[in-house]
């Protein structure tokens, strides 16, 4: 049990956590949610001991192993595979000691512990985790310094997952992941055997993984059982009850105040008036659930242009002399909503830069309306905002020549009105900086919005507001996002970027997710962008899907059993082949007993292999 007892944290003169309380049971999957700036990351740092609270305490069992990603990404000549293996410090130390140990008893203890922690299957586990997070075999062997910061953070995440701590703490783990890796992570966390505490704004992850929601608001924690949707329903019910209770109390306060005002001066009713005045003074006001009125996204409407906005005809695009994408045929019309799908590194951002005219076509043709204005959002724009400047400073420079009223109006569309417009960027949350960047790129009312991962710093409520703004926007949108909830609610066209091509995907985002998870017939459909499944209706029946899922689970369990049995057989073989054992038979190393054990293990391995083969055939 992890118990958060009346935690108080003050930073920079501000109270971030103010008497926060919660209990997290062993094996729970808790999601911490709250608006940007509510103190979620601060609470996480208190849990790992990085911040000492001003008051209160964290209670948890002694020797609990807590896992949390370090702020600095791993670097150096070490490979991702080596970095992940090194994360299991106990395994590394045991193997090093076993290399030089000469004490037979100690060596036996070492091998026993190595088997207990599944040490010999560690390389395959490390490779699978890295593969799930997007590292193919070649990438796993490259030096860390050859990767970007986002890929290095994937290595850090892989190392944390591999270390399998008793309490796994994750702060926005999907920020550096594409949709494919996010889905893999979600499935991994579903089966995580220990306690999980995750800060996330991914509605789907919170719905599919967690069983408890810790809502942080006003420095305090409220615990809600269930998924994020369950939390929203309970919060809406609570808000309705509070609103009704507040209305009733306000009416009662008004009656009491009226009675006191009319009867205080009269001797016959003065005592009753005094009694009611005391009652009024002691009445604790009921506060309705706070909603942030500054949460706003409102893209200005562009003037009309005749279609098409952009056409690509057998175009190629890349860097230097090497094309990343070839034979591109694409048309973008006003009010199109196009989501680009595909793994990071396949060329989604390259295609976006071509459409934004930041890269010229290397082959073929690209035709765009001469009057078209493009707003292109990337995370780099958020990071490059001047910390010493205010939103008003940024917008005034960007809208040079425009009136102060026009500048203020554009800021107001995105919630920066009044004093919020004159706060230094350094004091803004990540979500507020993202809103400012969106305000800046839409200042000229663009006809085409290109949004490359716009949700990374936005909380769940802000994401919902952005979804609404995209749907209300009168221009065209190109969206790159790992938030499948946003893609599902906004995109009416899907384009799959894969195998150096970008082709229309004939299916829904749910079809594509099924595709990623291996529920479709073959990879060939992915490369052709068809997204169609076998059968007369184009999709498997619910029973077929259930059987396929069951077969995959059986294959996975059989594979784990095979790995475990092989490790045990290898240990027995090392002992049997040791000449010292043959010469000095003892009760611990009885050759006949070892031979019988090995035969039994071999039979179990054969049975596991049969199960694996049978399940694999069902998967097809």
TIDREN-971910 format. One record per residue (C-alpha): residue in three letters; x, y, z. Coordinates in steps of 0.001 Angstrom, whole numbers, plus 500000, padded with zeros to 6 digits. Layout:
<atoms>
ALAXYZ;...
</atoms>
This chain:
<atoms>
UNK500000500000500000;UNK501216503486499110;UNK499694506177501316;UNK499884509892500566;UNK499361511706503878;UNK498441515421503845;UNK501236516379501448;UNK501983520102501220;UNK504481521458498681;UNK505287525130498157;UNK507446526180495220;UNK508447529756494417;UNK506021531131496973;UNK503078529208495470;UNK501312526300497150;UNK501283523461494602;UNK500008520629496802;UNK497792521564499733;UNK496946518634501986;UNK496856515971499262;UNK495671512551500480;UNK495258509211498707;UNK495858505496499126;UNK497035503239496291;UNK496627499517496827;UNK499328497008495759;UNK498992496072492102;UNK496758499046491315;UNK496939500878488000;UNK496407504497488951;UNK496168507382486517;UNK496943510892487789;UNK494943513517485895;UNK494418517232486236;UNK494769520471484360;UNK498197521648483217;UNK499994523255486151;UNK497884521417488745;UNK500989519761490242;UNK500930516247488778;UNK504676516115488051;UNK505374517681491448;UNK503432514876493119;UNK505416512327491097;UNK508685513898492268;UNK507498513693495872;UNK506773509985495378;UNK510318509292494171;UNK511898511484496870;UNK513168514126494460;UNK511163516821496287;UNK510864516941500069;UNK507333518027501036;UNK506876520997503360;UNK504415518892505346;UNK502958515402505256;UNK504537512097504292;UNK504571509203501824;UNK504271505742503351;UNK505140502576501439;UNK506644499164502284;UNK510372499076502933;UNK512659497966500095;UNK510060498890497502;UNK511826499310494153;UNK510535502457492477;UNK511125503029488776;UNK511049506482487184;UNK512592507882483993;UNK515509510222484646;UNK515239513747483221;UNK518426513344481191;UNK518259511070478169;UNK520932508344477926;UNK523878509143475660;UNK527309507904474594;UNK528652505079472477;UNK526578502452474270;UNK523863500903472098;UNK520144500916473005;UNK520328497141473536;UNK523282497489475933;UNK521630500392477759;UNK518445498419478341;UNK520286495296479573;UNK522337497439481953;UNK519126498713483555;UNK518795495420485432;UNK521597496189487871;UNK521149492989489886;UNK521469490792486795;UNK524571492660485636;UNK526231492327489038;UNK525359488639489369;UNK526735487797485930;UNK529947489704486620;UNK530419487893489934;UNK529664484503488343;UNK532462485087485822;UNK535118485169488534;UNK533531483228491411;UNK535503480126492491;UNK533364479115495490;UNK531027476281494335;UNK528420477048496992;UNK528377480744496129;UNK528309479925492426;UNK525271477701492986;UNK523555480537494807;UNK524389482909491950;UNK522934480594489303;UNK519854479980491430;UNK519245483720491719;UNK519895484265488010;UNK517256481681487189;UNK514847483213489710;UNK515068486619488032;UNK514816485091484541;UNK518282486418483717;UNK519054484208480735;UNK515972485318478793;UNK516851488960479481;UNK518420489619476038;UNK515276488459474234;UNK513070490481476621;UNK515189493587476066;UNK515047493141472289;UNK511251492692472362;UNK510725495847474406;UNK512968497872472097;UNK511221496424469048;UNK507844497348470509;UNK509043500931470976;UNK510163501171467365;UNK513800499995467359;UNK514445497398464693;UNK517431495041464946;UNK519773497445463173;UNK518791500415465350;UNK519294498371468522;UNK523000498050467649;UNK523690501714466831;UNK525355504092469337;UNK523010506220471418;UNK524655509420470206;UNK523379508699466692;UNK519749509139467835;UNK517645512255468367;UNK516460513299471812;UNK513040511730471285;UNK514516508342470377;UNK516899508524473347;UNK513895509020475624;UNK512410505863474093;UNK515567504035475182;UNK515116505439478690;UNK511512504200478690;UNK512598500774477426;UNK515221500516480175;UNK512649501412482809;UNK510143498835481563;UNK512871496184481380;UNK513947496818484986;UNK510404495836486147;UNK510255497865489399;UNK507744497156492160;UNK506179500576491529;UNK506363501852487955;UNK505974505634487683;UNK505387507119484227;UNK504990510813483412;UNK503422511279479954;UNK505143508152478557;UNK503620508487475074;UNK504898512020474371;UNK507836510734472291;UNK505978507788470736;UNK504074507307467508;UNK500689505593467416;UNK502220502151466796;UNK504545502377469803;UNK501764503876471944;UNK499553500868471236;UNK502398498485472086;UNK503046500350475359;UNK499374500213476231;UNK499295496433475800;UNK502517496086477813;UNK501086498104480703;UNK497851496095480691;UNK499811493017481740;UNK502311494753484045;UNK502355492605487193;UNK503175495275489784;UNK501847498713490794;UNK501551501321488045;UNK501139505074488562;UNK500928507048485322;UNK500412510699484471;UNK498749510782481082;UNK496461512914478972;UNK495794510017476577;UNK492107509254477035;UNK492402505827475379;UNK495383504789477511;UNK493558505881480678;UNK490453503982479605;UNK492249500790478601;UNK494961500516481274;UNK494103502157484600;UNK491562501058487199;UNK491785504116489465;UNK491867507841488713;UNK493584510313491062;UNK492242513761490157;UNK494482516625491264;UNK492743519986491567;UNK493359522916493870;UNK496288521095495445;UNK494092518220496634;UNK493541514663495410;UNK490202512995494779;UNK490099509248494124;UNK487680507812491567;UNK487417504064490872;UNK487408502941487266;UNK488633504309483944;UNK488810507887482691;UNK485315507698481218;UNK484058506468484606;UNK485833509417486234;UNK484243511936483848;UNK480805510488484495;UNK481310510586488272;UNK482731514108488105;UNK479754515294486028;UNK477366513765488574;UNK479312515409491393;UNK479241518751489574;UNK475477518485489145;UNK475013517657492846;UNK477297520503493865;UNK475494522932491594;UNK472139521923493070;UNK473498522115496626;UNK475078525506495931;UNK471829526862494483;UNK469907525631497536;UNK472489527100499926;UNK472553530427498063;UNK468774530652498392;UNK469000529829502106;UNK471743532434502617;UNK469622535017500838;UNK466630534238503086;UNK468752534422506242;UNK470406537678505157;UNK467004539165504343;UNK465627538132507746;UNK468620539622509563;UNK468344542878507613;UNK464612543259508334;UNK464575542172511971;UNK467854543254513620;UNK466521546658514640;UNK463292545364516172;UNK463513544485519881;UNK461003541658519583;UNK462972539842516904;UNK466541541001517635;UNK467566537725519319;UNK466208535654516460;UNK468039537918514004;UNK471298537530515952;UNK470872533745515967;UNK470336533726512217;UNK473306536050511705;UNK475540533568513575;UNK474115530732511487;UNK474894532711508337;UNK478466533422509472;UNK479152529762510251;UNK477689528474506991;UNK480535527122504842;UNK479983528174501241;UNK479691525355498712;UNK482063525924495813;UNK481080524678492399;UNK483673522644490475;UNK486086525119488953;UNK486353525309485188;UNK489146527309483573;UNK487520530076481491;UNK490829530666479693;UNK490725527228478024;UNK490136528330474483;UNK491034527407470893;UNK489354529417468160;UNK490962529323464719;UNK490095532406462636;UNK488141531607459453;UNK490087531992456182;UNK488713533640453053;UNK487452531240450398;UNK489721529637447790;UNK488695527458444895;UNK489731523797445158;UNK492175522201445076;UNK494531523843447551;UNK497409521455446722;UNK497991518645444255;UNK500983516309444164;UNK501679514516440880;UNK504300511722441107;UNK506264513963443462;UNK509340512930445447;UNK510703514658448537;UNK513701514186450780;UNK516953515709451971;UNK520082516253449933;UNK519967513892446977;UNK518138511053448725;UNK514319510924448453;UNK512451509841451567;UNK509119509512449741;UNK508503508892446062;UNK505627508779443543;UNK503345510911445707;UNK499863511524444329;UNK497724513577446688;UNK495054516259446522;UNK494075518585449375;UNK490804520526449126;UNK489360523241451404;UNK487860521790454602;UNK489651518434454148;UNK490602516670457374;UNK493564514394456633;UNK495468512361459263;UNK498901511000458354;UNK499512507506459752;UNK502718505474460021;UNK505673504909462305;UNK508018507738463222;UNK510840507863460716;UNK508696506754457779;UNK508342510289456437;UNK505180511862457914;UNK506979515073458922;UNK508850515122455597;UNK505511515034453753;UNK504149517758456032;UNK507141519965455253;UNK506589519419451524;UNK502939520494451864;UNK504056523523453894;UNK506522524450451093;UNK509466524063453473;UNK510905521384451183;UNK510768521493447379;UNK509725518451445334;UNK512772516555444033;UNK510774514916441247;UNK507315515284439765;UNK505137518301440420;UNK503488520116443310;UNK500840522692442461;UNK499462524995445162;UNK497131527951445085;UNK499151531162444975;UNK496885532816447518;UNK496978529922449984;UNK498248530650453492;UNK499606527783455609;UNK499878527534459383;UNK502407524870460393;UNK502606523780464053;UNK505541521765465439;UNK506915521167468918;UNK510011523171467953;UNK507896526325467861;UNK506791525700471441;UNK510386525167472573;UNK511667528252470732;UNK509302530742472411;UNK511287533423474240;UNK510982532846477984;UNK511515536519478811;UNK508801537770476437;UNK505048537830477036;UNK502312536471474744;UNK501546540088473898;UNK505194540691472928;UNK505259537606470688;UNK501983538422468960;UNK502828542120468505;UNK506039541153466684;UNK504260538515464605;UNK501430540902463644;UNK503632543877462864;UNK501575546752461479;UNK498309545476462968;UNK496379547486465538;UNK496708546681469264;UNK493027545684469211;UNK493660543109466454;UNK496652541721468360;UNK494607541422471559;UNK491706539842469674;UNK493927537075468276;UNK495365536378471727;UNK491852536331473175;UNK490836533585470736;UNK493304531334472571;UNK492578532384476141;UNK495252535061476564;UNK493160538010477697;UNK493744540497480481;UNK496758539756482678;UNK497341536409480942;UNK498582538280477880;UNK501293540037479880;UNK502720537083481820;UNK506230536014480886;UNK506344532810478816;UNK508627531362481506;UNK505605531301483846;UNK503328529538481354;UNK502629525806481505;UNK503488523538478586;UNK499848523545477492;UNK499680527343477598;UNK502833527572475480;UNK501292525197472941;UNK498184527401472817;UNK500378530466472260;UNK502214528723469415;UNK498867527843467822;UNK497734531452468215;UNK500896532638466451;UNK500672530300463451;UNK496998531122462844;UNK497332534914463085;UNK496860535293459290;UNK493771533028459129;UNK495496530227457143;UNK493643528140454574;UNK495607525031455578;UNK496606524020459107;UNK499363521426459456;UNK499480520146463046;UNK502435517896463909;UNK501775516335467340;UNK499795519300468731;UNK498652517493471893;UNK501960516672473589;UNK501591519343476278;UNK497804519497476448;UNK495710517975479228;UNK492586515960478451;UNK490201518934478670;UNK492463521019476429;UNK492577518196473888;UNK488790518074473805;UNK488722521840473221;UNK491237521446470377;UNK489120518693468808;UNK486135521057468860;UNK488193523878467362;UNK489455521666464523;UNK485926520529463739;UNK484682524144463741;UNK487594525413461624;UNK486629526364458067;UNK489993525562456466;UNK491782522294455678;UNK493750520330458295;UNK496680517929457990;UNK497083516119461329;UNK499980514040462656;UNK499089512657466082;UNK499497509554468239;UNK496251510513470022;UNK493843508148468290;UNK490879509740470083;UNK491673513027468320;UNK492258511325464956;UNK488988509429465241;UNK486956512562466047;UNK488513514915463492;UNK489906513090460437;UNK487741512106457481;UNK490683510905455363;UNK493608508708456414;UNK496903508591454528;UNK499388505839455366;UNK503043506848455056;UNK505073503668454749;UNK507568501935452468;UNK508635505304450935;UNK505066505957449772;UNK502003507857450998;UNK498701506277449968;UNK495071506652450963;UNK494121504174453696;UNK490782502571452900;UNK489475502038456404;UNK488844503681459771;UNK491318504421462539;UNK489931501357464343;UNK490765499253461271;UNK494281500655461342;UNK494659499879465047;UNK493519496321464367;UNK496087496273461596;UNK498895497307463930;UNK497912494744466538;UNK498151491941464034;UNK494444491287463627;UNK494447491487459848;UNK495368488818457390;UNK498744489995456119;UNK501217492830455984;UNK500670493176452265;UNK497439495081452890;UNK499394497625454951;UNK501859498300452161;UNK499061498681449638;UNK497110500869452053;UNK493969498808451613;UNK493212498049455241;UNK490728495365454090;UNK490315492058455800;UNK489475488581454579;UNK485905487426454285;UNK482816488494452418;UNK482169491494454642;UNK485839492617454641;UNK486146492101458417;UNK486383489034460635;UNK483438488125462812;UNK483500488895466527;UNK484018485183467265;UNK486937484990464804;UNK488511488061466376;UNK488062486552469861;UNK489642483244468782;UNK492554485060467138;UNK493175487081470296;UNK493020483896472407;UNK495488482180470072;UNK497920485102470302;UNK497754484976474103;UNK498356481194474076;UNK501331481634471745;UNK502773484353473972;UNK502418482253477136;UNK503861479182475425;UNK506858481224474226;UNK507515482451477773;UNK507282478880479061;UNK509730477678476387;UNK512229480381477349;UNK511976479519481056;UNK512382475784480436;UNK515332476303478113;UNK517128478337480793;UNK516615475504483292;UNK517828472904480786;UNK520923474991480033;UNK521737475140483734;UNK521432471362484098;UNK523586470837481007;UNK526340473067482415;UNK526385471015485582;UNK526327467661483767;UNK529209468695481520;UNK531311470008484401;UNK534198467518484915;UNK534472468471488599;UNK530885467366489141;UNK531503464020487477;UNK534576463461489646;UNK533012464632492911;UNK529454463415493024;UNK527460464749495950;UNK523866464901497047;UNK523513468381495452;UNK524876467287492120;UNK523649463730491803;UNK524071462815488125;UNK521141460415487988;UNK518798462902489577;UNK520047465617487231;UNK519487463357484217;UNK515923462598485299;UNK515247466295485850;UNK516609467116482422;UNK514413464499480752;UNK511337465876482526;UNK512241469424481481;UNK512742468287477889;UNK509267466702477862;UNK507752469922479210;UNK509635471904476550;UNK508296469605473812;UNK504737470083475121;UNK505199473865475179;UNK506520473804471621;UNK503442471860470484;UNK501173474429472137;UNK503107477255470515;UNK502909475649467062;UNK499180474982467403;UNK498497478557468498;UNK500695479955465720;UNK498752477988463105;UNK495489479477464407;UNK496950482965464114;UNK497955482231460531;
</atoms>
